[in-house]
Amino acid sequence: MSLRDATIDRERRDLVSHQVMDESRLIRFVAGPDGQVVPDLGRKLPGRGLWVEASRASVETAVKKNGFTRAAKTRLNAPADLADLVERLLARRCLDQLGLARREGVLISGFEKSAAALRSGKAAWVIEAADGAADGRGKILALARHQTAKVCGAFTADDLSLALGLENAIHAVLLAGGRADRWTLEVERLAGFRPLRPPHWDISGEADGTAGTLPTGAN
């Protein structure tokens, strides 16, 4: 059973806000044998789950206010950098999903192929390297804003190149389907820890996808 299937119609209480939320919006933690708080992003580790909203602010509040200890009713040690650890683990899961997508043939890479995939209307996500050139990115985003595809710029070219087994991976498109659904679950949790659109994109028209806009019929 996939993580997505396991979270359908299941709700848990966030130990920080005490609000009941869908599991897809939460991070599960468990107590390790040594009393250390351990992130369980795949929701498979044994033990009682301690649930926190998938956001940096919520995890940091749980650490600062001893929320894990109170929820577990026993002394637990939550490291000060727990939110950073969760972010790294979530990023790794997202990149692993992209690698699987490429092997399955549902991830398209390269400028020309990505642009064609967007024009086809089959794209679920546009993945752009955060540090790619603004001109090429602007052209891809200009195409994306006329489609239903979502945009992710949370990873560097080095991150994407390593995950995809490619040199200088800058532009990619994830096609709609089951793999895209699983990616969405992971990347939306990551969005609580790092922006999916880097702040430096929102200049020179990139906020609305107009930077480097392609002329009609251009590639």
MDTraj code that builds the backbone (N, CA, C; nanometers):
import mdtraj as md
import numpy as np

residues = "MET SER LEU ARG ASP ALA THR ILE ASP ARG GLU ARG ARG ASP LEU VAL SER HIS GLN VAL MET ASP GLU SER ARG LEU ILE ARG PHE VAL ALA GLY PRO ASP GLY GLN VAL VAL PRO ASP LEU GLY ARG LYS LEU PRO GLY ARG GLY LEU TRP VAL GLU ALA SER ARG ALA SER VAL GLU THR ALA VAL LYS LYS ASN GLY PHE THR ARG ALA ALA LYS THR ARG LEU ASN ALA PRO ALA ASP LEU ALA ASP LEU VAL GLU ARG LEU LEU ALA ARG ARG CYS LEU ASP GLN LEU GLY LEU ALA ARG ARG GLU GLY VAL LEU ILE SER GLY PHE GLU LYS SER ALA ALA ALA LEU ARG SER GLY LYS ALA ALA TRP VAL ILE GLU ALA ALA ASP GLY ALA ALA ASP GLY ARG GLY LYS ILE LEU ALA LEU ALA ARG HIS GLN THR ALA LYS VAL CYS GLY ALA PHE THR ALA ASP ASP LEU SER LEU ALA LEU GLY LEU GLU ASN ALA ILE HIS ALA VAL LEU LEU ALA GLY GLY ARG ALA ASP ARG TRP THR LEU GLU VAL GLU ARG LEU ALA GLY PHE ARG PRO LEU ARG PRO PRO HIS TRP ASP ILE SER GLY GLU ALA ASP GLY THR ALA GLY THR LEU PRO THR GLY ALA ASN".split()
xyz = np.array([
    [0.0849, -0.1199, 0.0000],
    [0.0000, 0.0000, 0.0000],
    [0.0877, 0.1238, 0.0000],
    [0.0551, 0.2206, -0.0875],
    [0.1339, 0.3427, -0.0945],
    [0.0992, 0.4349, 0.0198],
    [0.1898, 0.5327, 0.0426],
    [0.1642, 0.6319, 0.1470],
    [0.0368, 0.7075, 0.1161],
    [0.0136, 0.7376, -0.0108],
    [-0.1071, 0.8115, -0.0482],
    [-0.2321, 0.7314, -0.0130],
    [-0.2343, 0.6021, -0.0481],
    [-0.3503, 0.5186, -0.0177],
    [-0.3739, 0.5088, 0.1318],
    [-0.2648, 0.5012, 0.2083],
    [-0.2761, 0.4828, 0.3528],
    [-0.3310, 0.6048, 0.4239],
    [-0.3262, 0.7222, 0.3593],
    [-0.3694, 0.8448, 0.4259],
    [-0.5096, 0.8895, 0.3852],
    [-0.5717, 0.8194, 0.2913],
    [-0.7031, 0.8598, 0.2436],
    [-0.8057, 0.8476, 0.3563],
    [-0.8768, 0.9563, 0.3808],
    [-0.9856, 0.9600, 0.4800],
    [-0.9390, 0.9300, 0.6212],
    [-0.8112, 0.9500, 0.6506],
    [-0.7632, 0.9312, 0.7865],
    [-0.7198, 1.0642, 0.8439],
    [-0.7563, 1.0881, 0.9667],
    [-0.7251, 1.2148, 1.0304],
    [-0.6541, 1.1913, 1.1626],
    [-0.5702, 1.2891, 1.1994],
    [-0.4965, 1.2828, 1.3257],
    [-0.4977, 1.4215, 1.3883],
    [-0.4656, 1.4270, 1.5170],
    [-0.4621, 1.5544, 1.5863],
    [-0.3193, 1.6072, 1.5932],
    [-0.3009, 1.7289, 1.5449],
    [-0.1715, 1.7963, 1.5518],
    [-0.1431, 1.8296, 1.6975],
    [-0.0276, 1.7843, 1.7499],
    [0.0014, 1.8035, 1.8918],
    [0.0349, 1.9483, 1.9274],
    [0.0565, 2.0328, 1.8259],
    [0.0849, 2.1737, 1.8517],
    [-0.0435, 2.2559, 1.8584],
    [-0.1231, 2.2507, 1.7520],
    [-0.2453, 2.3314, 1.7458],
    [-0.3660, 2.2590, 1.8032],
    [-0.3528, 2.1255, 1.8174],
    [-0.4611, 2.0382, 1.8639],
    [-0.5758, 2.0310, 1.7639],
    [-0.5519, 2.0766, 1.6426],
    [-0.6527, 2.0642, 1.5379],
    [-0.6448, 1.9264, 1.4742],
    [-0.7612, 1.8744, 1.4333],
    [-0.7664, 1.7471, 1.3622],
    [-0.7485, 1.7747, 1.2137],
    [-0.6522, 1.7035, 1.1521],
    [-0.6191, 1.7261, 1.0116],
    [-0.6066, 1.5926, 0.9397],
    [-0.6150, 1.5989, 0.8081],
    [-0.5870, 1.4821, 0.7267],
    [-0.4398, 1.4446, 0.7422],
    [-0.4103, 1.3163, 0.7421],
    [-0.2722, 1.2709, 0.7594],
    [-0.1776, 1.3290, 0.6551],
    [-0.2280, 1.3574, 0.5371],
    [-0.1411, 1.4099, 0.4316],
    [-0.0825, 1.5452, 0.4669],
    [-0.1399, 1.6138, 0.5649],
    [-0.0917, 1.7457, 0.6061],
    [-0.0009, 1.7385, 0.7285],
    [0.0312, 1.6186, 0.7723],
    [0.1033, 1.6004, 0.8981],
    [0.2306, 1.5196, 0.8795],
    [0.3221, 1.5363, 0.9746],
    [0.4419, 1.4534, 0.9841],
    [0.4268, 1.3639, 1.1060],
    [0.4539, 1.2363, 1.0878],
    [0.4493, 1.1426, 1.2002],
    [0.5885, 1.1303, 1.2612],
    [0.5944, 1.1362, 1.3934],
    [0.7175, 1.1125, 1.4685],
    [0.6919, 0.9971, 1.5640],
    [0.7992, 0.9272, 1.5995],
    [0.7911, 0.8228, 1.7017],
    [0.9075, 0.8400, 1.7976],
    [0.8970, 0.7761, 1.9114],
    [1.0050, 0.7766, 2.0092],
    [1.1003, 0.6621, 1.9799],
    [1.2281, 0.6932, 1.9615],
    [1.3276, 0.5897, 1.9407],
    [1.3600, 0.5176, 2.0706],
    [1.4358, 0.4087, 2.0639],
    [1.4701, 0.3314, 2.1836],
    [1.5422, 0.4127, 2.2902],
    [1.6135, 0.5169, 2.2459],
    [1.6893, 0.6003, 2.3400],
    [1.6132, 0.7244, 2.3833],
    [1.4827, 0.7303, 2.3494],
    [1.4027, 0.8453, 2.3858],
    [1.4174, 0.9637, 2.2924],
    [1.4860, 0.9422, 2.1795],
    [1.5029, 1.0475, 2.0798],
    [1.3799, 1.0542, 1.9898],
    [1.3352, 1.1734, 1.9566],
    [1.2245, 1.1898, 1.8637],
    [1.2733, 1.1639, 1.7217],
    [1.2057, 1.0724, 1.6514],
    [1.2495, 1.0287, 1.5186],
    [1.1391, 1.0581, 1.4164],
    [1.1695, 1.1285, 1.3066],
    [1.0696, 1.1477, 1.2009],
    [1.0390, 1.0149, 1.1320],
    [0.9135, 0.9893, 1.1072],
    [0.8705, 0.8675, 1.0376],
    [0.7890, 0.9094, 0.9161],
    [0.8577, 0.9548, 0.8124],
    [0.7892, 1.0120, 0.6970],
    [0.7114, 0.9084, 0.6177],
    [0.7565, 0.7834, 0.6223],
    [0.6855, 0.6776, 0.5526],
    [0.5750, 0.6141, 0.6348],
    [0.5640, 0.6553, 0.7620],
    [0.4591, 0.6073, 0.8533],
    [0.4601, 0.4556, 0.8665],
    [0.5801, 0.4025, 0.8873],
    [0.5952, 0.2574, 0.8988],
    [0.6605, 0.2134, 1.0290],
    [0.7241, 0.3052, 1.1020],
    [0.7970, 0.2657, 1.2221],
    [0.7011, 0.2260, 1.3339],
    [0.7411, 0.1286, 1.4161],
    [0.6542, 0.0866, 1.5266],
    [0.6482, 0.1932, 1.6351],
    [0.5466, 0.1849, 1.7145],
    [0.5318, 0.2781, 1.8256],
    [0.4182, 0.3748, 1.8030],
    [0.3836, 0.4439, 1.9086],
    [0.2760, 0.5415, 1.9015],
    [0.3182, 0.6616, 1.8181],
    [0.2337, 0.7025, 1.7259],
    [0.2637, 0.8171, 1.6424],
    [0.2392, 0.9486, 1.7142],
    [0.3307, 1.0412, 1.6956],
    [0.3184, 1.1775, 1.7462],
    [0.3112, 1.2669, 1.6232],
    [0.1989, 1.3342, 1.6034],
    [0.1703, 1.3994, 1.4767],
    [0.1831, 1.5506, 1.4870],
    [0.2528, 1.6088, 1.3891],
    [0.2734, 1.7532, 1.3847],
    [0.2453, 1.8011, 1.2431],
    [0.1809, 1.9160, 1.2322],
    [0.1536, 1.9725, 1.1006],
    [0.2837, 1.9858, 1.0219],
    [0.2756, 1.9580, 0.8930],
    [0.3942, 1.9607, 0.8065],
    [0.4354, 2.1036, 0.7758],
    [0.4930, 2.1701, 0.8748],
    [0.5453, 2.3052, 0.8556],
    [0.6620, 2.3259, 0.9507],
    [0.7553, 2.4074, 0.9065],
    [0.8717, 2.4372, 0.9895],
    [0.8290, 2.5002, 1.1219],
    [0.7349, 2.5936, 1.1161],
    [0.6918, 2.6630, 1.2375],
    [0.6333, 2.5659, 1.3391],
    [0.5538, 2.4703, 1.2932],
    [0.4905, 2.3757, 1.3853],
    [0.5926, 2.2824, 1.4493],
    [0.6861, 2.2317, 1.3686],
    [0.7882, 2.1421, 1.4241],
    [0.8761, 2.2176, 1.5234],
    [0.9155, 2.3386, 1.4893],
    [0.9990, 2.4167, 1.5809],
    [0.9246, 2.4484, 1.7109],
    [0.7953, 2.4752, 1.7021],
    [0.7164, 2.5002, 1.8228],
    [0.7072, 2.3753, 1.9091],
    [0.6885, 2.2600, 1.8456],
    [0.6818, 2.1342, 1.9203],
    [0.8113, 2.1093, 1.9963],
    [0.9241, 2.1439, 1.9349],
    [1.0541, 2.1254, 2.0001],
    [1.0704, 2.2245, 2.1158],
    [1.0438, 2.3515, 2.0881],
    [1.0677, 2.4559, 2.1886],
    [0.9773, 2.4414, 2.3101],
    [0.8550, 2.3960, 2.2889],
    [0.7578, 2.3898, 2.3986],
    [0.7399, 2.2486, 2.4550],
    [0.8354, 2.1601, 2.4241],
    [0.8317, 2.0229, 2.4759],
    [0.7012, 1.9519, 2.4422],
    [0.6499, 1.9796, 2.3228],
    [0.5242, 1.9202, 2.2814],
    [0.5291, 1.7698, 2.2695],
    [0.6435, 1.7147, 2.2281],
    [0.6541, 1.5697, 2.2135],
    [0.6472, 1.5019, 2.3494],
    [0.7146, 1.5591, 2.4483],
    [0.7125, 1.5025, 2.5829],
    [0.5705, 1.5047, 2.6403],
    [0.5014, 1.6147, 2.6229],
    [0.3651, 1.6252, 2.6762],
    [0.2709, 1.5276, 2.6073],
    [0.2848, 1.5166, 2.4751],
    [0.1955, 1.4274, 2.4014],
    [0.2208, 1.2812, 2.4348],
    [0.3482, 1.2462, 2.4549],
    [0.3836, 1.1071, 2.4839],
    [0.3699, 1.0725, 2.6317],
    [0.3588, 1.1774, 2.7148],
    [0.3513, 1.1583, 2.8607],
    [0.4748, 1.0865, 2.9160],
    [0.5857, 1.1087, 2.8500],
    [0.7145, 1.0580, 2.8969],
    [0.8230, 1.1472, 2.8390],
    [0.9365, 1.1528, 2.9062],
    [1.0430, 1.2422, 2.8648],
    [1.1033, 1.1980, 2.7317],
    [1.0990, 1.2877, 2.6315],
    [1.1583, 1.2616, 2.5017],
    [1.2554, 1.3738, 2.4672],
    [1.3564, 1.3394, 2.3898],
    [1.4572, 1.4371, 2.3491],
    [1.4368, 1.4722, 2.2019],
    [1.3956, 1.5953, 2.1751],
    [1.3782, 1.6432, 2.0380],
    [1.4912, 1.7389, 2.0055],
    [1.5793, 1.7065, 1.9097],
    [1.6929, 1.7943, 1.8775],
    [1.6471, 1.9296, 1.8268],
    [1.7263, 2.0312, 1.8542],
    [1.6906, 2.1672, 1.8149],
    [1.6772, 2.1819, 1.6641],
    [1.7519, 2.1010, 1.5881],
    [1.7483, 2.1116, 1.4421],
    [1.6527, 2.0100, 1.3792],
    [1.5508, 1.9672, 1.4530],
    [1.4592, 1.8648, 1.4022],
    [1.3899, 1.9100, 1.2738],
    [1.3502, 2.0355, 1.2650],
    [1.2835, 2.0839, 1.1437],
    [1.3767, 2.0759, 1.0224],
    [1.5054, 2.1048, 1.0428],
    [1.6027, 2.0938, 0.9333],
    [1.6149, 1.9486, 0.8868],
    [1.6147, 1.8564, 0.9832],
    [1.6240, 1.7143, 0.9488],
    [1.5020, 1.6716, 0.8682],
    [1.3828, 1.7132, 0.9106],
    [1.2613, 1.6784, 0.8381],
    [1.2668, 1.7332, 0.6959],
    [1.3122, 1.8573, 0.6810],
    [1.3233, 1.9157, 0.5469],
    [1.4158, 1.8330, 0.4579],
    [1.5309, 1.7935, 0.5111],
    [1.6250, 1.7138, 0.4309],
    [1.5641, 1.5804, 0.3910],
    [1.4956, 1.5164, 0.4825],
    [1.4352, 1.3866, 0.4535],
    [1.3225, 1.3991, 0.3513],
    [1.2422, 1.5031, 0.3640],
    [1.1350, 1.5254, 0.2674],
    [1.1923, 1.5545, 0.1286],
    [1.2968, 1.6359, 0.1235],
    [1.3596, 1.6671, -0.0049],
    [1.4131, 1.5402, -0.0703],
    [1.4718, 1.4534, 0.0101],
    [1.5241, 1.3278, -0.0426],
    [1.4125, 1.2401, -0.0992],
    [1.2996, 1.2364, -0.0299],
    [1.1865, 1.1579, -0.0778],
    [1.1337, 1.2140, -0.2101],
    [1.1280, 1.3454, -0.2207],
    [1.0818, 1.4070, -0.3445],
    [1.1749, 1.3743, -0.4610],
    [1.3036, 1.3865, -0.4392],
    [1.3998, 1.3584, -0.5446],
    [1.3980, 1.2107, -0.5833],
    [1.3805, 1.1236, -0.4853],
    [1.3692, 0.9807, -0.5157],
    [1.2480, 0.9533, -0.6038],
    [1.1378, 1.0230, -0.5772],
    [1.0180, 1.0063, -0.6595],
    [1.0443, 1.0492, -0.8040],
    [1.1215, 1.1555, -0.8208],
    [1.1541, 1.1999, -0.9562],
    [1.2413, 1.0977, -1.0288],
    [1.3361, 1.0391, -0.9557],
    [1.4179, 0.9354, -1.0162],
    [1.3342, 0.8169, -1.0617],
    [1.2394, 0.7753, -0.9798],
    [1.1500, 0.6658, -1.0173],
    [1.0651, 0.7046, -1.1378],
    [1.0187, 0.8291, -1.1392],
    [0.9359, 0.8750, -1.2502],
    [1.0124, 0.8699, -1.3821],
    [1.1399, 0.9087, -1.3785],
    [1.2193, 0.9036, -1.5018],
    [1.2364, 0.7600, -1.5488],
    [1.2631, 0.6693, -1.4564],
    [1.2796, 0.5287, -1.4951],
    [1.1493, 0.4694, -1.5494],
    [1.0375, 0.5203, -1.5037],
    [0.9076, 0.4720, -1.5515],
    [0.8633, 0.5392, -1.6806],
    [0.9395, 0.6400, -1.7247],
    [0.9070, 0.7084, -1.8490],
    [0.7992, 0.8142, -1.8372],
    [0.7712, 0.8599, -1.7141],
    [0.6668, 0.9606, -1.6961],
    [0.7248, 1.0959, -1.6552],
    [0.8565, 1.1080, -1.6619],
    [0.9207, 1.2366, -1.6390],
    [0.9989, 1.2741, -1.7640],
    [0.9680, 1.3903, -1.8183],
    [1.0305, 1.4407, -1.9400],
    [1.1334, 1.5458, -1.9007],
    [1.2522, 1.5418, -1.9593],
    [1.3558, 1.6393, -1.9255],
    [1.4070, 1.7090, -2.0501],
    [1.4680, 1.8253, -2.0289],
    [1.5193, 1.9044, -2.1400],
    [1.4196, 2.0123, -2.1804],
    [1.4707, 2.1237, -2.2306],
    [1.3841, 2.2372, -2.2620],
    [1.2805, 2.2039, -2.3687],
    [1.3257, 2.1538, -2.4827],
    [1.2341, 2.1310, -2.5944],
    [1.1284, 2.0271, -2.5593],
    [1.1710, 1.9168, -2.4983],
    [1.0753, 1.8111, -2.4640],
    [0.9790, 1.8570, -2.3547],
    [1.0291, 1.9355, -2.2601],
    [0.9423, 1.9870, -2.1543],
    [0.8379, 2.0818, -2.2120],
    [0.8809, 2.1677, -2.3029],
    [0.7871, 2.2596, -2.3661],
    [0.6799, 2.1828, -2.4431],
    [0.7209, 2.0784, -2.5149],
    [0.6247, 1.9983, -2.5910],
    [0.5266, 1.9278, -2.4983],
    [0.5770, 1.8767, -2.3851],
    [0.4896, 1.8088, -2.2893],
    [0.3867, 1.9056, -2.2317],
    [0.4281, 2.0302, -2.2082],
    [0.3346, 2.1310, -2.1591],
    [0.2277, 2.1609, -2.2634],
    [0.2681, 2.1746, -2.3871],
    [0.1714, 2.2039, -2.4931],
    [0.0726, 2.0898, -2.5117],
    [0.1131, 1.9687, -2.4783],
    [0.0251, 1.8525, -2.4951],
    [-0.0882, 1.8496, -2.3934],
    [-0.0720, 1.9269, -2.2843],
    [-0.1735, 1.9287, -2.1799],
    [-0.1660, 1.8116, -2.0847],
    [-0.0590, 1.7309, -2.0915],
    [-0.0471, 1.6119, -2.0078],
    [0.0396, 1.6330, -1.8841],
    [0.0903, 1.7545, -1.8670],
    [0.1829, 1.7808, -1.7564],
    [0.1064, 1.8034, -1.6263],
    [0.1521, 1.7364, -1.5199],
    [0.0974, 1.7612, -1.3865],
    [0.1843, 1.8612, -1.3112],
    [0.3170, 1.8500, -1.3295],
    [0.4117, 1.9379, -1.2612],
    [0.5212, 1.9815, -1.3578],
    [0.5621, 2.1058, -1.3442],
    [0.6833, 2.1563, -1.4069],
    [0.7877, 2.1677, -1.2973],
    [0.9027, 2.1030, -1.3174],
    [1.0113, 2.1091, -1.2199],
    [1.1264, 2.1852, -1.2834],
    [1.1572, 2.3023, -1.2280],
    [1.2622, 2.3883, -1.2789],
    [1.3736, 2.3997, -1.1752],
    [1.4982, 2.3905, -1.2194],
    [1.6102, 2.4094, -1.1277],
    [1.6050, 2.5505, -1.0706],
    [1.6188, 2.5619, -0.9397],
    [1.6110, 2.6922, -0.8734],
    [1.7175, 2.7882, -0.9248],
    [1.8320, 2.7328, -0.9644],
    [1.9442, 2.8158, -1.0075],
    [1.9648, 2.8137, -1.1586],
    [1.8625, 2.7746, -1.2334],
    [1.8722, 2.7778, -1.3784],
    [1.8644, 2.9194, -1.4316],
    [1.8972, 2.9374, -1.5585],
    [1.8941, 3.0700, -1.6210],
    [1.7516, 3.1218, -1.6272],
    [1.7367, 3.2521, -1.5993],
    [1.6034, 3.3123, -1.5942],
    [1.5332, 3.3088, -1.7293],
    [1.6070, 3.3217, -1.8385],
    [1.5439, 3.3281, -1.9699],
    [1.4711, 3.1976, -2.0027],
    [1.5422, 3.0856, -1.9919],
    [1.4789, 2.9573, -2.0208],
    [1.3638, 2.9266, -1.9258],
    [1.3862, 2.9574, -1.7984],
    [1.2809, 2.9344, -1.6994],
    [1.1566, 3.0180, -1.7316],
    [1.1791, 3.1439, -1.7681],
    [1.0668, 3.2304, -1.7999],
    [0.9834, 3.1773, -1.9152],
    [1.0484, 3.1220, -2.0155],
    [0.9760, 3.0659, -2.1296],
    [0.8927, 2.9447, -2.0891],
    [0.9501, 2.8594, -2.0057],
    [0.8753, 2.7424, -1.9597],
    [0.7580, 2.7849, -1.8717],
    [0.7811, 2.8804, -1.7823],
    [0.6732, 2.9259, -1.6948],
    [0.5635, 2.9959, -1.7726],
    [0.6008, 3.0622, -1.8815],
    [0.5000, 3.1259, -1.9655],
    [0.4064, 3.0220, -2.0257],
    [0.4622, 2.9076, -2.0638],
    [0.3784, 2.7987, -2.1146],
    [0.2950, 2.7378, -2.0020],
    [0.3566, 2.7228, -1.8860],
    [0.2881, 2.6566, -1.7742],
    [0.1676, 2.7351, -1.7263],
    [0.1722, 2.8675, -1.7339],
    [0.0616, 2.9453, -1.6775],
    [-0.0649, 2.9336, -1.7616],
    [-0.0541, 2.8777, -1.8810],
    [-0.1726, 2.8527, -1.9631],
    [-0.2218, 2.7092, -1.9474],
    [-0.1598, 2.6339, -1.8589],
    [-0.1972, 2.4954, -1.8351],
    [-0.2362, 2.4777, -1.6879],
    [-0.2740, 2.3560, -1.6525],
    [-0.3101, 2.3276, -1.5127],
    [-0.1909, 2.2774, -1.4321],
    [-0.0763, 2.2642, -1.4953],
    [0.0418, 2.2111, -1.4270],
    [0.0867, 2.3027, -1.3143],
    [0.1287, 2.2419, -1.2031],
    [0.1868, 2.3167, -1.0925],
    [0.3367, 2.3302, -1.1154],
    [0.3987, 2.4229, -1.0436],
    [0.5404, 2.4541, -1.0648],
    [0.6192, 2.4305, -0.9368],
    [0.7340, 2.3646, -0.9498],
    [0.8251, 2.3431, -0.8372],
    [0.9646, 2.3914, -0.8751],
    [1.0213, 2.4759, -0.7904],
    [1.1591, 2.5202, -0.8087],
    [1.2374, 2.5030, -0.6803],
    [1.2100, 2.3947, -0.6087],
    [1.2673, 2.3744, -0.4754],
    [1.4052, 2.3099, -0.4771],
    [1.4537, 2.2725, -0.5957],
    [1.5791, 2.1983, -0.6032],
    [1.6765, 2.2644, -0.6998],
    [1.8053, 2.2506, -0.6720],
    [1.9078, 2.3050, -0.7599],
    [1.9313, 2.2122, -0.8789],
    [2.0051, 2.2612, -0.9757],
    [2.0412, 2.1787, -1.0904],
    [2.1219, 2.0564, -1.0467],
    [2.2099, 2.0739, -0.9489],
    [2.2878, 1.9608, -0.8991],
    [2.1964, 1.8561, -0.8350],
    [2.0979, 1.9016, -0.7565],
    [2.0024, 1.8084, -0.6953],
    [1.9313, 1.7269, -0.8017],
    [1.8791, 1.7954, -0.9022],
    [1.8020, 1.7288, -1.0069],
    [1.8897, 1.6377, -1.0917],
    [2.0093, 1.6828, -1.1227],
    [2.1001, 1.6027, -1.2055],
    [2.1340, 1.4710, -1.1368],
    [2.1609, 1.4775, -1.0063],
    [2.1937, 1.3565, -0.9315],
    [2.0738, 1.2631, -0.9234],
    [1.9567, 1.3179, -0.8967],
    [1.8372, 1.2350, -0.8826],
    [1.7969, 1.1680, -1.0132],
    [1.8162, 1.2397, -1.1240],
    [1.7721, 1.1889, -1.2532],
    [1.8819, 1.1152, -1.3294],
    [2.0046, 1.1213, -1.2798],
    [2.1148, 1.0575, -1.3502],
    [2.1475, 1.1272, -1.4809],
    [2.1344, 1.2599, -1.4814],
    [2.1591, 1.3389, -1.6015],
    [2.2632, 1.4453, -1.5731],
    [2.3203, 1.4997, -1.6798],
    [2.4101, 1.6131, -1.6649],
    [2.3316, 1.7429, -1.6819],
    [2.3492, 1.8328, -1.5892],
    [2.2912, 1.9664, -1.5994],
    [2.1403, 1.9636, -1.6228],
    [2.0672, 1.8953, -1.5343],
    [1.9212, 1.8896, -1.5441],
    [1.8625, 2.0224, -1.4970],
    [1.7929, 2.0901, -1.5853],
    [1.7374, 2.2226, -1.5562],
    [1.5850, 2.2228, -1.5663],
    [1.5327, 2.1665, -1.6742],
    [1.3898, 2.1676, -1.7011],
    [1.3366, 2.0244, -1.7021],
    [1.2238, 2.0024, -1.6360],
    [1.1608, 1.8703, -1.6377],
    [1.0106, 1.8862, -1.6207],
    [0.9377, 1.7893, -1.6723],
    [0.7922, 1.7868, -1.6606],
    [0.7516, 1.6479, -1.6138],
    [0.6686, 1.6431, -1.5108],
    [0.6145, 1.5185, -1.4583],
    [0.4743, 1.5021, -1.5137],
    [0.4520, 1.3937, -1.5865],
    [0.3231, 1.3714, -1.6502],
    [0.2182, 1.3266, -1.5491],
    [0.0931, 1.3603, -1.5766],
    [-0.0176, 1.3253, -1.4877],
    [-0.0284, 1.1736, -1.4738],
    [-0.0682, 1.1281, -1.3557],
    [-0.0823, 0.9852, -1.3292],
    [-0.0498, 0.9534, -1.1851],
    [-0.0382, 0.8244, -1.1560],
    [-0.0153, 0.7804, -1.0193],
    [0.1138, 0.8309, -0.9592],
    [0.2206, 0.8335, -1.0373],
    [0.3480, 0.8811, -0.9846],
    [0.3391, 1.0297, -0.9506],
    [0.2715, 1.1059, -1.0342],
    [0.2531, 1.2484, -1.0064],
    [0.1706, 1.2691, -0.8799],
    [0.0737, 1.1824, -0.8558],
    [-0.0057, 1.1922, -0.7329],
    [0.0820, 1.1699, -0.6104],
    [0.1715, 1.0710, -0.6181],
    [0.2604, 1.0435, -0.5048],
    [0.3597, 1.1574, -0.4839],
    [0.4111, 1.2114, -0.5948],
    [0.5011, 1.3266, -0.5856],
    [0.4299, 1.4445, -0.5198],
    [0.3058, 1.4682, -0.5575],
    [0.2292, 1.5794, -0.5018],
    [0.2193, 1.5682, -0.3503],
    [0.1911, 1.4493, -0.3010],
    [0.1827, 1.4279, -0.1569],
    [0.3125, 1.4662, -0.0883],
    [0.4244, 1.4250, -0.1444],
    [0.5537, 1.4527, -0.0819],
    [0.5924, 1.6006, -0.0938],
    [0.5748, 1.6580, -0.2125],
    [0.6227, 1.7941, -0.2333],
    [0.5346, 1.8949, -0.1598],
    [0.4079, 1.8639, -0.1399],
    [0.3231, 1.9560, -0.0642],
    [0.3605, 1.9558, 0.0836],
    [0.4102, 1.8438, 0.1337],
    [0.4629, 1.8459, 0.2708],
    [0.5931, 1.9258, 0.2761],
    [0.6776, 1.9087, 0.1746],
    [0.8029, 1.9843, 0.1699],
    [0.7765, 2.1342, 0.1667],
    [0.6672, 2.1751, 0.1051],
    [0.6354, 2.3174, 0.0918],
    [0.6192, 2.3863, 0.2270],
    [0.5952, 2.3098, 0.3312],
    [0.5878, 2.3692, 0.4639],
    [0.7240, 2.4017, 0.5227],
    [0.8306, 2.3567, 0.4553],
    [0.9661, 2.3754, 0.5073],
    [1.0552, 2.4588, 0.4157],
    [1.0240, 2.4607, 0.2878],
    [1.0980, 2.5471, 0.1946],
    [1.0026, 2.5908, 0.0842],
    [1.0221, 2.7103, 0.0290],
    [0.9316, 2.7581, -0.0759],
    [0.9478, 2.6762, -0.2037],
    [0.8362, 2.6460, -0.2678],
    [0.8435, 2.5741, -0.3941],
    [0.8830, 2.6671, -0.5094],
    [0.8597, 2.7965, -0.4901],
    [0.9049, 2.8967, -0.5875],
    [1.0033, 2.9884, -0.5165],
    [1.1324, 2.9809, -0.5480],
    [1.2316, 3.0652, -0.4799],
    [1.1981, 3.2134, -0.4910],
    [1.2236, 3.2903, -0.3867],
    [1.1918, 3.4341, -0.3894],
    [1.2559, 3.5086, -0.5060],
    [1.3759, 3.4668, -0.5481],
    [1.4416, 3.5420, -0.6552],
    [1.3751, 3.5213, -0.7909],
    [1.2829, 3.4263, -0.8004],
    [1.2091, 3.4106, -0.9257],
    [1.1114, 3.5260, -0.9471],
    [1.0637, 3.5849, -0.8398],
    [0.9563, 3.6839, -0.8486],
    [1.0081, 3.8233, -0.8839],
    [1.0926, 3.8257, -0.9866],
    [1.1438, 3.9531, -1.0387],
    [1.1393, 3.9482, -1.1911],
    [1.1400, 4.0624, -1.2520],
    [1.1451, 4.0730, -1.3987],
    [1.0364, 3.9913, -1.4672],
    [0.9175, 3.9887, -1.4066],
    [0.8056, 3.9209, -1.4711],
    [0.7953, 3.7734, -1.4415],
    [0.8916, 3.7158, -1.3660],
    [0.8867, 3.5722, -1.3422],
    [0.7749, 3.5328, -1.2473],
    [0.7256, 3.6252, -1.1687],
    [0.6170, 3.5917, -1.0770],
    [0.4937, 3.5448, -1.1521],
    [0.4672, 3.6041, -1.2682],
    [0.3481, 3.5632, -1.3436],
    [0.3831, 3.4882, -1.4718],
    [0.5099, 3.4492, -1.4836],
    [0.5500, 3.3686, -1.5974],
    [0.5710, 3.4453, -1.7257],
    [0.5861, 3.5769, -1.7188],
    [0.6002, 3.6540, -1.8416],
    [0.7434, 3.6779, -1.8829],
    [0.8402, 3.6508, -1.7940],
    [0.9800, 3.6717, -1.8314],
    [1.0188, 3.5733, -1.9400],
    [1.0804, 3.6224, -2.0458],
    [1.1253, 3.5348, -2.1532],
    [1.0125, 3.4694, -2.2277],
    [0.8944, 3.5338, -2.2332],
    [0.7773, 3.4720, -2.2961],
    [0.8061, 3.4338, -2.4411],
    [0.7638, 3.3127, -2.4743],
    [0.7831, 3.2658, -2.6107],
    [0.6897, 3.3355, -2.7083],
    [0.7372, 3.3748, -2.8233],
    [0.6459, 3.4223, -2.9270],
    [0.5528, 3.3095, -2.9682],
    [0.4365, 3.3435, -3.0201],
    [0.3395, 3.2427, -3.0643],
    [0.4037, 3.1508, -3.1677],
    [0.3922, 3.0180, -3.1405],
    [0.4462, 2.9198, -3.2320],
    [0.5927, 2.8926, -3.2180],
    [0.6609, 2.9632, -3.1249],
    [0.8049, 2.9414, -3.1085],
    [0.8314, 2.8232, -3.0204],
    [0.9528, 2.7683, -3.0294],
    [0.9946, 2.6573, -2.9441],
    [1.0770, 2.7072, -2.8284],
])
top = md.Topology()
chain = top.add_chain()
for i, resn in enumerate(residues, 1):
    res = top.add_residue(resn, chain, resSeq=i)
    for name in ("N", "CA", "C"):
        top.add_atom(name, md.element.get_by_symbol(name[0]), res)
traj = md.Trajectory(xyz[None], top)
